[in-house]
Amino acid sequence: MLALVLSARVEDNRQGAASERKDASCVTQCFIQCGGGECPRYSQSVYKHLEVKMFRKLRVSQFVLAGLVLGAAGCAETTVHTQAHAEGAAATHAATSADSFAQTAWQLTRWVEKGGASRPIALGQNAQPVELVFLAQGKEYRVNGYSGCNRYFGNYRLQDGKLSISVRGNTRMACPDPARAALENAYLKALGEVSSFTLDSGSAPRHLTFNLRDGDVLEFTRTQDPPTPQ
């Protein structure tokens, strides 16, 4: 009798471990390919349990993982591409190498519309600002950030006097606040309409400006730099 009980417990443990590995695989896939997105079929508590238990170290590299290739459930494919020319001496100097932007993070602090009016910039959940992050590891140049409701990710190049940004995808978390949803849609669209950019310094810039084709201007302020990918 005792042997049967022990055998049943062993089998339950095996099935439980197999199930957890399957769950973890989904969480890992969503985490990597959605830049931190969650598996849609799991509750927040299950996701957090698996994340804490199995992926604590993985989160340290979130800045890098956020830029990896799209493909799992929980992500929306978004294709946005822009090629902006450097405007001014500082931007022209910085545009000689993609590493000029490497490991920098920028917060959208002001949006000036063509007529001169300032567009309100709604903060996201937990007062998270709209951000743009540039990362470089070897010959891989990644871009990611927060757009008001979701995280987005893609690639960038900075060379020959031009900055190219390609947004490949984003997470698809619900956005109940209409103001945040409108800002997110406008911001992601704006990333594909940048005609030129300026910097306040060619070596250690603190302010970045995107000039859009429709006349709008997006102003960014540099924040704490992300860690260098290992």
C-alpha positions as CSV (number, residue, x, y, z in Angstrom):
1,M,0.0,0.0,0.0
2,L,2.8,2.4,1.0
3,A,4.6,1.6,-2.3
4,L,1.5,2.4,-4.3
5,V,1.1,5.8,-2.5
6,L,4.8,6.6,-3.0
7,S,4.5,5.6,-6.7
8,A,1.5,7.8,-7.2
9,R,3.3,10.8,-5.6
10,V,6.3,10.3,-7.8
11,E,4.0,10.2,-10.9
12,D,2.2,13.4,-9.7
13,N,5.5,15.1,-9.2
14,R,6.6,14.1,-12.7
15,Q,3.4,15.3,-14.3
16,G,3.6,18.5,-12.3
17,A,7.2,19.2,-13.3
18,A,6.3,18.5,-17.0
19,S,3.4,20.9,-16.8
20,E,5.5,23.5,-15.2
21,R,8.2,23.1,-17.8
22,K,5.5,23.5,-20.5
23,D,4.1,26.6,-18.7
24,A,7.6,28.0,-18.3
25,S,8.3,27.5,-22.0
26,C,5.3,29.6,-22.9
27,V,6.2,32.3,-20.4
28,T,9.8,32.3,-21.7
29,Q,8.7,32.6,-25.3
30,C,6.4,35.5,-24.6
31,F,8.9,37.2,-22.3
32,I,11.6,37.1,-25.0
33,Q,9.6,37.7,-28.1
34,C,7.2,40.2,-26.7
35,G,9.7,42.2,-24.7
36,G,8.3,41.2,-21.4
37,G,4.8,40.4,-22.5
38,E,2.7,37.8,-20.6
39,C,1.2,34.5,-21.9
40,P,-2.4,35.4,-22.6
41,R,-3.7,32.1,-21.2
42,Y,-2.2,32.4,-17.8
43,S,-3.3,34.5,-14.9
44,Q,-1.1,37.2,-13.4
45,S,-0.4,35.0,-10.3
46,V,0.7,32.0,-12.4
47,Y,2.9,34.1,-14.5
48,K,4.5,35.8,-11.5
49,H,5.1,32.4,-9.8
50,L,6.9,31.0,-12.8
51,E,8.7,34.2,-13.5
52,V,10.1,34.5,-9.9
53,K,10.8,30.8,-9.7
54,M,12.5,30.2,-13.0
55,F,13.3,33.5,-14.7
56,R,14.6,35.8,-12.0
57,K,18.0,36.2,-13.8
58,L,16.3,36.5,-17.2
59,R,14.7,39.8,-16.2
60,V,18.1,41.4,-15.7
61,S,18.6,41.2,-19.4
62,Q,15.1,42.5,-20.3
63,F,16.5,45.4,-22.3
64,V,18.2,43.0,-24.6
65,L,15.4,40.4,-24.7
66,A,12.9,43.1,-25.5
67,G,14.4,43.5,-28.9
68,L,14.5,39.9,-30.1
69,V,12.5,38.5,-33.0
70,L,8.6,38.5,-32.9
71,G,6.7,35.3,-33.1
72,A,4.8,34.2,-30.0
73,A,1.3,34.7,-28.9
74,G,0.8,37.9,-26.8
75,C,2.5,40.1,-29.5
76,A,1.2,42.2,-32.3
77,E,3.2,42.6,-35.5
78,T,3.9,46.3,-36.1
79,T,5.9,47.4,-39.1
80,V,7.1,51.0,-38.8
81,H,10.2,52.3,-40.5
82,T,11.8,55.7,-40.8
83,Q,15.0,57.1,-42.1
84,A,15.8,60.6,-40.7
85,H,18.8,62.7,-41.7
86,A,21.0,64.5,-39.1
87,E,20.3,68.2,-38.7
88,G,22.9,70.4,-37.1
89,A,26.6,69.8,-36.2
90,A,26.0,67.7,-33.1
91,A,23.6,65.3,-34.8
92,T,25.9,65.1,-37.9
93,H,28.8,64.3,-35.7
94,A,26.9,61.6,-33.7
95,A,25.5,60.0,-36.9
96,T,29.0,58.7,-37.9
97,S,28.5,55.6,-35.8
98,A,25.5,53.6,-34.4
99,D,27.4,53.4,-31.1
100,S,26.8,57.1,-30.5
101,F,23.3,56.1,-29.3
102,A,24.2,52.7,-27.9
103,Q,23.0,52.1,-24.3
104,T,21.0,55.3,-24.0
105,A,17.4,55.7,-22.9
106,W,15.1,58.7,-23.7
107,Q,11.9,59.9,-22.3
108,L,9.3,61.8,-24.4
109,T,8.9,65.1,-22.6
110,R,7.2,67.3,-25.1
111,W,5.2,67.0,-28.3
112,V,4.7,70.3,-30.2
113,E,2.2,70.2,-33.0
114,K,2.6,72.0,-36.3
115,G,0.5,74.9,-35.2
116,G,2.6,75.4,-32.0
117,A,0.3,73.8,-29.5
118,S,1.7,71.3,-27.1
119,R,0.1,67.8,-27.2
120,P,-0.6,66.3,-23.7
121,I,1.6,63.3,-22.9
122,A,-0.3,60.9,-20.8
123,L,1.8,58.7,-18.4
124,G,1.3,55.0,-18.5
125,Q,0.6,52.6,-15.7
126,N,2.4,53.4,-12.5
127,A,3.3,56.8,-14.1
128,Q,5.6,55.1,-16.6
129,P,6.6,57.6,-19.3
130,V,6.8,57.0,-23.0
131,E,10.4,56.0,-23.7
132,L,12.9,55.1,-26.4
133,V,15.9,52.9,-25.7
134,F,18.9,52.2,-28.0
135,L,21.0,49.1,-27.4
136,A,24.0,47.7,-29.1
137,Q,25.6,44.3,-28.7
138,G,28.3,43.4,-31.2
139,K,26.8,44.1,-34.6
140,E,23.2,44.0,-33.3
141,Y,21.5,47.3,-32.9
142,R,18.2,47.1,-31.1
143,V,15.6,49.6,-30.2
144,N,12.7,49.2,-27.7
145,G,10.6,51.2,-25.4
146,Y,7.2,52.0,-23.9
147,S,4.6,53.6,-26.0
148,G,1.9,54.5,-23.3
149,C,0.2,51.1,-22.9
150,N,2.6,48.5,-24.4
151,R,6.2,47.8,-25.1
152,Y,7.6,47.9,-28.7
153,F,10.8,46.7,-30.2
154,G,12.8,46.6,-33.4
155,N,16.2,47.7,-34.8
156,Y,18.1,50.9,-35.5
157,R,21.0,52.1,-37.5
158,L,22.9,55.3,-37.2
159,Q,25.4,55.9,-40.1
160,D,26.1,58.0,-43.1
161,G,24.4,61.0,-41.5
162,K,21.1,59.2,-41.1
163,L,19.2,57.5,-38.3
164,S,17.0,54.5,-39.3
165,I,14.5,53.1,-36.9
166,S,12.4,50.0,-37.7
167,V,9.7,48.9,-35.2
168,R,8.9,45.3,-35.7
169,G,6.3,44.5,-33.1
170,N,4.8,45.4,-29.7
171,T,2.9,43.7,-26.9
172,R,-0.9,43.9,-26.9
173,M,-2.0,44.6,-23.4
174,A,-5.4,46.3,-23.1
175,C,-5.3,50.1,-22.8
176,P,-8.5,51.2,-21.0
177,D,-7.5,54.9,-20.9
178,P,-8.6,56.5,-24.2
179,A,-5.9,59.3,-23.8
180,R,-3.1,56.7,-23.4
181,A,-4.5,54.6,-26.3
182,A,-4.6,57.7,-28.6
183,L,-1.1,58.7,-27.6
184,E,0.3,55.3,-28.2
185,N,-1.2,55.1,-31.7
186,A,0.1,58.5,-32.6
187,Y,3.5,57.9,-31.1
188,L,4.1,54.6,-33.0
189,K,2.9,56.3,-36.2
190,A,5.2,59.2,-35.5
191,L,8.2,56.9,-35.3
192,G,7.7,56.1,-38.9
193,E,7.4,59.7,-40.0
194,V,10.6,61.3,-38.7
195,S,12.3,63.3,-41.4
196,S,15.2,64.7,-39.3
197,F,16.7,64.6,-35.8
198,T,18.8,67.0,-33.7
199,L,21.0,66.6,-30.6
200,D,22.3,69.1,-28.2
201,S,25.8,67.5,-28.2
202,G,27.6,65.1,-30.5
203,S,29.6,63.3,-27.7
204,A,27.3,63.2,-24.7
205,P,23.8,64.3,-25.8
206,R,21.1,65.0,-23.2
207,H,18.3,66.2,-25.5
208,L,17.0,64.6,-28.7
209,T,14.5,66.0,-31.1
210,F,12.5,64.2,-33.8
211,N,11.1,66.5,-36.6
212,L,8.2,64.8,-38.3
213,R,7.1,65.2,-41.9
214,D,3.8,66.8,-40.9
215,G,5.6,69.5,-38.9
216,D,5.2,68.1,-35.4
217,V,8.2,68.0,-33.2
218,L,8.9,65.3,-30.5
219,E,11.4,66.2,-27.8
220,F,13.2,63.6,-25.7
221,T,15.3,64.0,-22.6
222,R,18.0,61.4,-21.7
223,T,17.3,59.4,-18.6
224,Q,19.3,56.7,-16.8
225,D,21.2,54.6,-19.3
226,P,20.4,50.9,-19.5
227,P,23.0,48.4,-18.5
228,T,25.4,47.2,-21.2
229,P,24.3,43.8,-22.6
230,Q,26.6,41.0,-21.5
